[in-house]
Amino acid sequence: MNDLVSIIIRTKNEERWITQCLQEVFHQEYIHFEVIIVDNESSDRTIEKARQFDVQKIIMCTDYKPGKALNQGIRESKWSSRAFIF
């Protein structure tokens, strides 16, 4: 299976978890993916830590609504019809 997929991760002050999350994403055997972070104005080091990985896009959102944030990530993805949302 070589389908290209987008992994969209919503964040807000996830400094405690983002490194472990992204380590697991990038440690998997499957390699045909992009990672998009949709961040809700984090005030901690979430974005700084995310940038230590090969994250293709970091999108900032305001007036956070879960569905709206996911839709933003999907619109920005290369393969929007195959997006996995976490």
C-alpha positions as CSV (number, residue, x, y, z in Angstrom):
1,M,0.0,0.0,0.0
2,N,1.5,3.3,-1.1
3,D,-1.4,5.7,-0.7
4,L,-0.4,9.2,0.3
5,V,-2.1,10.4,3.5
6,S,-2.3,13.6,5.6
7,I,-2.1,13.4,9.3
8,I,-3.7,16.4,10.9
9,I,-3.0,17.1,14.6
10,R,-4.9,19.8,16.5
11,T,-3.0,21.4,19.3
12,K,-3.4,24.0,22.1
13,N,-0.7,24.0,24.7
14,E,0.3,20.4,24.1
15,E,4.0,20.9,25.0
16,R,3.8,18.0,27.4
17,W,2.6,15.5,24.7
18,I,3.6,16.8,21.2
19,T,7.1,15.4,21.2
20,Q,5.9,11.9,22.0
21,C,3.1,12.1,19.6
22,L,5.3,13.2,16.7
23,Q,8.0,10.6,17.6
24,E,5.4,7.9,17.2
25,V,4.1,9.3,13.9
26,F,7.6,9.5,12.4
27,H,8.8,6.2,13.8
28,Q,6.2,4.2,11.9
29,E,7.2,2.1,9.0
30,Y,4.7,3.7,6.6
31,I,6.4,6.7,5.0
32,H,3.9,8.2,2.5
33,F,2.4,10.9,4.6
34,E,2.5,14.6,5.5
35,V,1.9,16.0,9.0
36,I,-0.1,19.2,9.4
37,I,-0.4,20.9,12.8
38,V,-3.5,23.1,13.4
39,D,-2.6,25.1,16.5
40,N,-5.1,27.2,18.6
41,E,-2.7,30.0,19.8
42,S,-0.6,27.8,22.1
43,S,1.2,29.9,24.7
44,D,3.7,27.2,25.7
45,R,6.4,25.6,23.6
46,T,4.1,23.3,21.5
47,I,5.1,24.9,18.2
48,E,8.8,25.1,19.0
49,K,8.8,21.3,19.8
50,A,6.8,20.5,16.7
51,R,9.3,22.3,14.5
52,Q,11.9,19.8,15.6
53,F,10.2,17.2,13.3
54,D,9.5,17.1,9.6
55,V,6.1,18.7,9.9
56,Q,5.0,20.0,6.5
57,K,2.7,22.8,7.7
58,I,1.8,24.5,10.9
59,I,-1.5,26.5,10.7
60,M,-2.5,28.9,13.3
61,C,-6.2,29.3,14.1
62,T,-8.2,31.6,16.3
63,D,-11.7,31.3,17.5
64,Y,-11.1,27.6,17.8
65,K,-13.9,25.2,16.9
66,P,-12.8,21.5,16.5
67,G,-14.5,20.9,13.2
68,K,-13.3,24.2,11.8
69,A,-9.8,23.5,12.8
70,L,-9.9,20.1,11.1
71,N,-11.4,21.6,8.0
72,Q,-8.5,24.1,7.9
73,G,-6.0,21.2,8.1
74,I,-7.8,19.3,5.4
75,R,-7.9,22.3,3.0
76,E,-4.2,22.7,3.5
77,S,-3.4,19.1,2.9
78,K,-1.9,17.7,-0.4
79,W,-4.2,14.7,-0.2
80,S,-7.3,15.9,1.4
81,S,-9.4,12.9,0.4
82,R,-7.2,10.7,2.5
83,A,-6.7,12.7,5.7
84,F,-6.4,11.0,9.1
85,I,-7.4,13.2,12.0
86,F,-6.1,13.0,15.5
